[in-house]
């Protein structure tokens, strides 16, 4: 059985060399945090055009993936380092597909899209080449919508419920980001409960 290893929230901070404020600095909290359709109550979200919202309300990282990054970077990756809200013990990001659900008590999360690395993330990691490195690693974090709100806290057991339909994995979503899909792949993506922005984009391609 999987479980929640850490629940992380952030405050607005400025990264070195950046003028804007970001909520990417997350830290593990003790006790329970309420999660509603907009995400974790009390969590700071900087650029709401690209972060947050109903279809990426909660950002999840698997402990197995963070363990891999610990080895890759040669230093411990503390919970919240990647800007994640939840770290799930026993989860490997590479195996997660759109529509997979994480159930913890009353809380039900559904995977919608892969994390696409950005300049803010690279600045957070103090590595200008980190976007390329993260993309090449092909272990992207997971954005989720909240199907049912609830309370999250470290140690809470998590049931993993795979999506019953055709798979669209997180590594595939990262690899195809910004690229034109084949008709077969587009149909597979649209059949899955993908992020509404990507759905709108793919449906617009169909109309041309």
Phi, psi and omega in degrees: 000130175286167174208164176282120177278321183206147172245126189234137173228166183225164173246162178290130177217160175258134176275153179304130178082001180246142181272332184276161176265145182228153176257018184291337178285099177254156177218146180293140180243151173274148178087187187266148177234133178282136176240122176245191186296341179263357179120206183279125179296126180095358180273138180273133175234118185284283184271095186286349175291325184246349183229152180076194184091168190298327183266000168218052184288328183228131179253125187244140169236141176275143181297327181293326178289317178293326175297320178297318179294326176301316177291320182294319184268347178072025177206155181296140175256102181289148176307132181098348183303320182272005181087013184282154177269323181229137169251123182255118179297131176085004182261134174250118183306328186294338184266357185274136178239158174304136179093344174297143182241146174245121183243120180227103185063232178282340186286129176232117179249146179232126181294133182239330185194163178271152174288127176258119184292147183227177182297326178297319178297316178299319178295320179299322181273000180054040181216104182299342180261011188289330178302312179295319182295318180294319179295316181296326181295333176056044177228055188292150174294173191238123172270141182229148166267157180263111177283315176223127180289163179184201182242133179246140174206154180301139179095347181291128179298146180235127173265131180260120182243105182293149176292138186279340184274193179294143188279138165233102187278161178298314178301323179294319179298319179294317183292330183262001183303127178077005182253155178282125181274154172292158178305323181292315179293321179299317179297320179294317178299314184290337178283342180267159180280061183288164176309137186299329180293318177293321177301314180300320180296313182290324178291327177294324177295326180293329185279352181263000000 
